[in-house]
């Protein structure tokens, strides 16, 4: 259970640190009006108990356990990334129900760009059987 100061630090990180709850320790001390050395000792204690993640550059981020101590769900690490789905993930049970209903959507496979081939490239070795030796040689030489 976090102490009063630790709860206040977590709330400050949540309110001022954006979606991920990330803030530099100097800014936390300014927002809270605490001396930096006192704040660092509290942050060290919180880091050892996995309430926050403390980085070497002075940044502090709320860890999953810290979000839960605030009574909130930790944000997804993929939240806000380009191409990430905005909806919540589908549970295996829901996927199975969707599959049973026949509404399973097939995601299109990524198509590879195909380079266009001219007639001479598209001919396989077997197709040369109809040509005479001289014609085969001419086709081979033209490549």
N, C-alpha and C positions, 0 to 999 in steps of 0.2 A: 504494500500500500504506500503510495507516494506521500511525502510530507507536504505541508502547506506550500513551502517554497517550490518544491518540485512540481506540484500541481499548477502553480502560477507560471512556472517556466514552460510547462507543456501547453498551457492555454495561450501564452505569448507566442510560442512557436506555431500553434495552430492558427491564431488570428493574424499574425504578421508574416508568417512564412509561406503563404500561398497554399496551393493544393497539397503539396508534399510536406508541408510543415518544416521547411528548411530555412535556417537563418544563421548568420555569423554571430559568434559569441559576444563580440563588441556591441552589436546592435541589441542583443538580448539584454546586456547590462544597462544600456541606455534606456531601453523601454521600461525596464523594471526598477531602475534607480539603484542597482546593486554594484558594489565594487567588483572589479574584474577577477581579482584573486579569490574572493568568496564565491562568485559565480562559477569559476572553474572547478572549485572543490565540489560544488553541488553537481555540476555536469559530469565530473569524473565518477561520482557515486552513482548517478543515474545511468551512466554508460556501463558500469560494471553490472548493473541489474537489468540491462537490456531494455531500458525505457526509451533511450535515445541512441543514436549513432553519432559518435564524435569523430570528425575527420581531422587529418593533420593540418589542413589549411585553416582551421578555426571554425569551419562550418559545423552546425549541429542539425540533426534531422530526427524527427520523431520516428521511433521504431514501431513495429507492429504491437508490441506489448504496451508501449506508451499510448498508442491510439486506443487500445482497449481500456487502459486506465482512465482515459477521458470519456469512456462510454461510447466510442465511435468505431466504425469499421475502418480498417486500414485501407488507404487508396491502392488501387491496382498499379503495379509498376509500369504497365503498358498504357495507362490512362493518358490520353492526349497525344499519343504517338500517331503519326500518319499511317493510315491504313488499318488502324485498330478498330474493331467493331465497337460501336457505342452501346449495344444492348448487352445485357448480362449473359454469361455463358449458359448454354443449355445443359441441363443435368442428363446423366445417362438414361434415367427413367423416361424423361421427356423425349429424348432422341428415339428410344425404343417405341414409345407410343406413336410418335410421328411416323416411324418406319412401318408399324403395323397398320396405320391408317392409309398407307399408300401415298402419303404426301411428302415422302422423303425427297428433298430437292437434290438434284445432281449438280454439283458445282462444275462449271466447264473447266476442262484442263487447259493449262496455258499452252497456247499454240506457238510452235517454233516457226520462225520465219523460214520459208523454203525458198531456196534460190532457184530461179528458173533455169532449166536446162535446154540447150538447143537439141536438134534432132540427133546430131552425131554423138552427143553425150548420153542420150537416153537409150541408144542402141546397146543391147547387152552382147556378150560374146556369142550367145546362141543365134542372134539375129544375123551374124556374119556368114552363117552357113549357106545362105542363098546367094552370096557374092562369089565371084571368081577370085582366084588368087591375086590377080592384078588390081581388082577393085578393093580387096581387103588391104593391100599394100597402100593404095592411094588414100584410103580412109585413115589408116594408121599414121601415115606421113602428114596428113592435114592437121592432126592433133597437136 
